[in-house]
């Protein structure tokens, strides 16, 4: 064969190899995530259940109730056994999830005094830039669009007004209603979609519908969990029948838990024990093997993890990390998971509560400091704080805050109008909007010290409201438009 022809053949072979490798590379780039796992065209379903304790999901703890439909998701997905919220409140927790950053950075610390600023990038905005239709169906007023989390959603259904409902009973809706609206939206979608479905049950007051009301008459909170699990079962069946289940990345979590009387707290919003900041997290990735992850993770890890599964870039400012390496058995970077409870601080002038979780240590910074070793004492019954170890933990918390804090977060403050306060009160939120700042806080200002006093006031308020409701029901059905639910956190 002539040398010239041989050279041409070699050149063609070289070009063919380059072309083949280019096609292979581009195919992989467009079809798989950054870890080579899943198609970028997967739909994304985020389910957040308000006030759901991890131990009321039977794949976490089966001694209370059975949640077969949530368990069915877990059987195909990954269960994260140590997931922590950064706040024990609805608006801040969802802000952490949808922004991938913590309260010191975004500046939203409670349900009353703050709104999410427009300059922050939400998960919905990020996915919309990548061709996703975005929808959200909201279960209760604390996530009303006026608080800023509707950014980036093509569809944000937060209409709580029902015909014939009392004026202040329109601030929430049952899981069945949320799911029906979500299904109707999904039926209209042609391409990849991102749906956030927020379910308010089992938030206080605990009022499950029948037959759960009768079945769980002595544990109405558990009855609401059983009810929402039943509704989710119908929703998962809808996804299967529509051919969407195996095409959808599903992230299931709660915004916070519920104390149910443990540590002296009846509901949530004041203390930050594991009863209220330990939450379930289940991630289902079609085609992935199932398993359990015991490493500590947090709400801010959800945003970057979704980016990792889809194979899209992760915004550089996110403070969470992708948990995908843990799915392969790899160790996640060691870090401190920050948490706080500041609603009593902003609304009552009580001492602020901040802390962090690192490895198996959980530190509470307050006038009466606390330290627990979670591997031996997850119920937080033995406070190991002492003068010898507290200073070191204080320094670590200060370092953590300095790393997380955005100097502009004060711009998130807002003054709630009367209508907003009334609606939040009807759901059990909001105290006095007066912020009483002190130079120093002592043990008398500690949340644990003041909680019993708060409980007595809340009990008295509840008795008064029950008396008012009984009086109104006996005298006028029309005047029921002015009644409210008991005021509790």
ABEGO torsion letter per residue (X at the ends): XBAAAAAAAAAAAAAAAAAAAAAAAAAAAAABBAAGABBAABBBBBBBBBGBBAAABAAABAAABBBAAAAAAAAABBBBABBBBABABAAAAAAAAAAGBBAAAAGBABAAABBBBAABBBAAAAAAAAGBBBBBBBABAAABAAAGAABGBABBBABABBBGBBAAAAABBBAAAAAAAAAAAAAABABBBBBBBBBAOABOBBBBBOAAAAAAAABAAAAAAAAAAAAAAAAAAAAAAAGAAAABBBBBBBABBBAGGBGGBABBGABABAAAABBBBBBBBBGBBBEBBABBBBAAAAAAAAAAAAGBBBBAABABBBAAAAAAGBBBBBBBBBBBBAAAAAAAGBBBBBBBBBEABBBBBBABBBBBBAAABAAGABBABBAAAAAAAAAAAAAAAAAABBAAAAAABBBBBAAAAAAAAAAGBEBBABBBBBABBBAAABAAAAAAAAAAAAAAAAAAAAAAAAAAAAABAAAAAABBBBBBX
